[in-house]
Amino acid sequence: MSQFGLFGTDPWWLVIVKVLGIFVMLVLLTLFTIWWERRVVSRMQNRIGPNRVGPQGLLQSLMDGVKLALKEEILPKAAHRAVYWIAPVISATAAFLAFAVIPFGPTVSIFGVETPLQLTDFPVSVLYVLAIASIGVYGLVLAGWSSGSTYPLLGGLRSTAQVISYEIAMGLSFVAVFLYAGSMSTSQIVLAQEPIWFAVILLPSFLIYVTAMVGETNRAPFDLPEAEGELVGGFHTEYSSLKFALFFLAEYINMVTVSALATTLFLGGYLAPWPISLWESANTGWWPMVWWLLKVQIFIFVFIWLRGTLPRLRYDQFMKFGWKVLIPVALIWTIIVAAVRILRDQVALTNTELLIAGVVLILILLAGAWVLQGRAERREQQRDADRAARAERQLDLVPGAHPVPPMPSQTFEYTPRRSALLTTQATMKEAEDA
C-alpha cells in the first residue's frame, strides 16, 4: 500500500517534532561515528584509541566539538569574506536537507496521531537527494576559491571534477532500481523490495553505487580534495574554529546520508532481514527503525574499514576509474536491465529463457573484454619495444656519451655499448619471431 496519502496531513507541531528528531539523530550519529571510526582504526593499527572521556571514551567526540567551537578563529587576509563565511553553511545545510525524504519506518502512532516515520515524500524524491548532494558540493568549491590560497583552490577544483565523474555513475545505478520499483519515491521503493532486496537482483547496480558513494563523500581511497600529503588539508586548509567544525559535521552527515540512501534503494530500507522477517511483528511499530539503524551502521563500518586498509589513489587513477570503468559498466548494465524488462513484459519470455539469454550475453561480453585486453597488452608491448629501440639509437648517436640511468623497460648491464646494442637487437628479433 502506498503511503502518499499520509504525507502532508500531519499537524504543524508533529512536523516540528519530526524535524527536531531528524536533527538530533544526525548529530548523535555523527558523534558516534567519529568515536567509532577512531576506535576501529586504532584496533586495526594495534592502538587503544579514545577511552578517557566518558564510558569507553564515548564523550570524546562531544568534547572535541566543544573545543573546536571555542578555538580562536583565523581569517586569511586574501579571503573573500562573504563567500568564506557562507561556504561551510552551504555544506552543513545541504547535508541535513537530504534526510527529508529518507524513510525510517512504517506508519506509527506519535502522541495519538498516525504518521509515517518519514518527514515527507513525493514521486521524484530520489532525484531530490541527488540535487541536494550536488548543491552541497558548492560549499567545498566556494571554500577553496574564497580562501585566497593555492592548495584550497586545487582541492575545490578536484571536488568539482569528482562530483561530475561519480554522480553520473551514481545516477545510472539508480535507473535499474526505478525500472524494477516503477517509482522514484523512496517509500514506494522500500515497499517494492518485499520479499527480495534489490541488492540481490540488481547486484551490479549496488556495487556501482557503493563505489560511487565513497567517491561522493571524499573518503579514502577517494579523498583527493583533502589529500594531506599533496594539498596540506585541501579545501578547508584555511578554515578554523566553528567553520572547520561545520565542514567536519557535513562530511560525516554525508556518510550517513549515502548509507541511508543505499539502505533505502538496495537493502530493503526499514524492512527486517531474513530470518527476522519471519517474525510477524518485525515490520510493524518502532522495530523497523532498529533494522534501519543496523543497516546504516554496516555501511558506515565499510567506510571506516576502507579508510583503515586502502591507500589513496593517484588523481589520474581516480578520474580514469570513474570515466573509463564505472560509467561504461553502469551504461551497459542499464541497457541489459531495460532489455530484460521489455522481454519479460512485452515478449513474455519465461525465466529459463531469460537466464539462458543472460548467460549467452555474459559470455559474449567476457569474450569481447578478453579480445580488447589482449589487443591492449600487445600495443603496450610494442610501445615498450619502440621506447627501448629509441633509447638505444639515442645512445648510439652520441659517441663517448656518459652512462645514463636505464629506461623503465631496460636493465642496466656493465657491458660495452656496442655489445649491449647487439644483445638488445637480437632479443627483439627473437621476440618478433616468437
N, C-alpha and C positions, 0 to 999 in steps of 0.2 A: 504493500500500500504506500502511495506517495505521501510525503509529509508536507507538501507545498501548502496545503490548506491550513496548517497550523502556524505558518510564518506570517508575520505582520499583524497578528491578533493579540500579542502579548501587551499587558498594561505597561505604562511607562516605567513604573518602579521595577518591574521584572526585567525590562531591558537594561536598566542601570545595574541591577544585581548581576546579570549575565556579563556585562562589560567589565565590572569590577572583578568578578570571578575569573574571567579570562586573563585580565591584567595580573592579578595576584598569582595565578597558576604559572604564568610565563616567567614572572620574576623568581618564584620559588624554584621552578625547573632550571632557570639559568644558574642560580646559586648552587643547586645540587649538581648540575652538570660540570661546573668549574671544579668543585671539590672532587667529584667522581673521576674527572679526567686526570687531575693531579695524583690521585691515589692509584689509578690503574696504570698510568705511565710510570710512576715510581715503582710499582710492583714489577713491571716489565724490566726496569733498569736496576732491580735489586736495591731499591731505596725504600724509605719509610713513607715520605710524603707528609702532608699536614696532619697533625694528630694532637695539637696542643689546645687550640681554641675551640671550646665546646666538646661534646662527646665525639670521640674519633675524629676531631678536627672539623666537624660539620659547620661550625660558625666561622671558619677561616675565610670563606668567600664573602660573607657579610662584612667582616672586619676589613677586608681588602677594599670593598666598595666604599665603606665609610672613609678609609684612608685616602682613596683616590679623590673623593669629593672635597676633602679638607686640604689637599695639597695646594701649594702655590701654583697659580696659572701663569704660563709664559706665553706671551703673544709675539710672534715674529714681526719685525718691523716691515718686511716686504709683503705681509699678508693682506689680502683683500678682506677687510673686517666683516662686512655683511655676509659674504659667502662663507667665510671661515666659521662664522657662528652658526649659520643655518645648515651646513653640511651634515654634522652629526645628528641634528634634529631630524633631518630627512631620513637618514638611515634607520634611526631608532623608531620613528613613527611608522615607516613602511613595514618594519618587522612586526609591529603589533597589529597593524591593519590586516595583514594577510590571514590572521586567525579568525576573521569574522565569519568565514564560510566552512570552517572545519567542524565536522560532526563528532561529538564526544560520546554520544549515546542515543538511545531511543527516546520516546516520549515519557516523561516522568511528571510527578506532581511536586511543584515548588510552592509552598505556602497555599496549597489548595487550588493552584492553577495548573492545568495540564499544558505542558510545553515541551518541545524537543530540546535536547541538550545540544543546542547549536544556536549561535546568535542570529544568523539569517542564512538564506539560501535562495538561489534563482537559477534559471536554466543554463547560464554560462558561468557558473561560479568558479570552475577550474581556470577559465581564461582570466577571471578577475585576479586569481592568485598569481598567475604569470605576469599580469600587468603591474601588480603591486611590487613583485620581485624586481621587475625592470626599473621601476621608479626608485627603489631602494639603492640601486647601483649609482644613481645620480649623486647620492651622498658621498660615495667613495671618489667619484670622478671630480666633483667640485672641491672635496677636501684636498686632493692632490694638486689641483690647479690653484686654489686660493692660498695655499701655504707660502707661495713665492720661493719655493726651493726645487732643486732639480730632481732629487730622489722621490719625493712625494708625487711630483708630476708624472714620472715614469710609472709609479705604482697606479696612479689613476688611469693612465693610458692602458696599462695592462688589464685593469678591471673592465674597461670598455671592450677590448678585444675578447676577453674571457667570456663576458656575457653574450656577445654576439655569437661566439663559437658554440657555446654549450647550451644556450637556451634554444637554439634551433633543434639540436638533438633531443633536448628535453621535451619540446613541444611535439616533435614527431613521435616520441614514445607514448604520448597521450592519445594519439589518433586511434590506435588499436583498442584502447580502453573505451573510447567513445563509441567505436563501431560495435563492440560487444555489449556495452551497457545501454546503448541507444539514448544516451543523455550526457550532458556536460555538468549536471548538477551533482554535487558531492554526496548529498543524502541518497539520491537515486543510484549512484554508482555503488555505494556501500550495499544497498539492498539487492543490487544485481549480482553480488558476489556470494549469494547463498544458493547452493551449499558449497561451491568451489571458488577459491580465490583466483583473481586474475594473475597473480604471481605464478600460478601453476600453468594455466592455459596460455598465458602471454609472457612466458619466461624471458624471451629476448627483449621485450619492452621493459620489463622490470630491471634487467641488468643494465640496459642503456640508461634508464632513469637514475639508478643508484650511482652509476659513474658520473653522470652529468650533475647530479645534486652535490657531489663532492666538489666539482669544479665551480658550481654556482656559489658555494659558501666560502670560497677562498681557504679551504682546509687542505692540509698536507695529504697527498703529494702535489696538490694543485695550488698551493698558496703563493703563487708568483707575485700578486700585487703587494704582498707584505714580506717578501723574502729578505730575512735579516742579513744573510750573507752577501746580498747584492745591493739592496736598497735601504739599508740601515733598519728601517721599520716599515717602509712602504708609504702608503698614502697618509698614514697617521703619525709620521715621524715628528712633525712639528706640533702635535697636539699633546696636551697635558691635562691634569686635573679631571673635572667632570666631563669635559668634552671627549677625552680619551675613554672615559668610562662608558659613555653613550655608544661609541663605536664597539667597545668590548661587549656591551649588552646586546647590540644589534647582531653581532656575529653569532652569539650563542642562541639568541632567539631564532635567527635564520636556520640554525641547525635543527631546532625543534620544529620549525615550520616545514622544512623539506621532509623531515622524518614523519611528521603528521600527514603530509600530503602523500608520501609513499605508502603509509599505513592505510589511508583512505582509498587510494586508487588500486592498490595491488594486494594488500593483506587483509581485506575484508573490513577495514575500519574498526568499529567497536564490536563487531561480531566475534563471538568466542571461538577459539581454535578447537579443532578436534583433539582429544575426546571430550573436552569440557562442554562442547556444543551439544553433547548427548543429554546433558542436564537440562530439564525443561525450563528452569528459571535463569539459565545462563545469559540469555539475551533480553532480559527484562529488568526493569528497575535501574538501580545505580551500578549493578555489576558490570555492564558493558564498558563503563568508564575505566574500570580496573584493567580489562583486557587491552583497551586503547593505550593506556599508560605503559603497560608492559611492552607492547609492540614498538612504541616510540622509543623506549629506553634501549631496546635491542638495536635499533638503527643508530642511536647516539653512541652506543658501545662500538659499533662498526667505525664511526668517525674517529673515536679515540684509538681504537686498535690500528687503524691505518696511520694515524699520526705517529704512533709509537714504533711502527715497523718499517714503513716505506720511506726512502729518501725522496727529496724534492726533485721533480723533473726539470730538465732544461726548458727554456721558453720555446725553442723551436720544436722540441719533442711534444710539448703540451699543445701547441697550435696544430701540429701535424696530426696528433691523435684525435683532436676534435673534428677537424675538417676532412681528413682522409680515412678515418676509421668509423667514428661514431655516426656521423651524418649519413654516409653511404649505407652503412648497415641498417640504420633506422629507416631510410627510404625503402630499401629492398624489403625489409620486414613489413612495413606498412602496406606495400603493394601485395605481398603474399597474403596478409590478413584480409585485405579487401577482396582479393580474388576468391579466397576460401568462403567468405561470407556470401558473395554472389553465387558461387557454385552451390552452396548449401540451400540458399533461399530461393533462387530462381531456376537453377538447373536440377535441383533436388537430387544431388548425389548422396549416396549413403556414406556413413562414417568410414567404412572399409575402403571405399573408392577414394575418398579424400585422403586417407592415410597413405595409400599406395601412391597417389599423385604427389603427396608431400615428400615421401621418401625419394621418388624419382627426381623431384626438383632439387632436393638437398644434394643428391649425388651429382647432378649437373652443375650446381654451384661449386661444390668441392672440386670437381674436375676443372672447371674454369679457373678457380683460385690456384690450383696446382700448376696449371699451364702458365698463368701470369707470374707466379712466383719463380718458376723455372726460367722464364724469359728475363725477369729482373736479375736473377743471380748470374745468368750468362752475361748480361750487359755490365754488371758490376765487375765481373772477372775481366772482361775486355777493357774496361776503363782502367783497372789496376795494371793490366799489362801495358796499355798505352802510356800510363804515367811512368812506369818503370823504364820503358824504352826512351821516353823523352828525357828522363833524368840521366840515363846513360849517355845519350847523344850530347847533352849539355856538358857533361864531364869530359867527353872526348874532344869537344870543340875548343877547350881551354887547356893547352899543353902546360904541364907543370903547375896546375892549379893545386891549391891547398886542399886537404881532405875536408869534406863537409859531412854533417850528420846524414844518416840514411833517410830516404823517404819512407812513409808508413808501410809501403809494400816491399821494401828492401831489407836485407840483412847485411850488416857491416862485416866484412872479412878483410883481414890484413894480407891482401894479395896485390900483385901489380895490376894497374888499371886495365891493361890490355887483356890479361888473363881473366879478370872479373867480367869484362865485356863479353869475351868469347863464351864464358860459362853461362852468362845470362841469356845470350842469344841461343845457345844450344838448349837450355831449359825451355825457353819459349817455343822453339821449334818442336821439341818433344811434346809439349802441351798441345800445340796445334795439331800434330799428327794423331795424338790420342783422341 
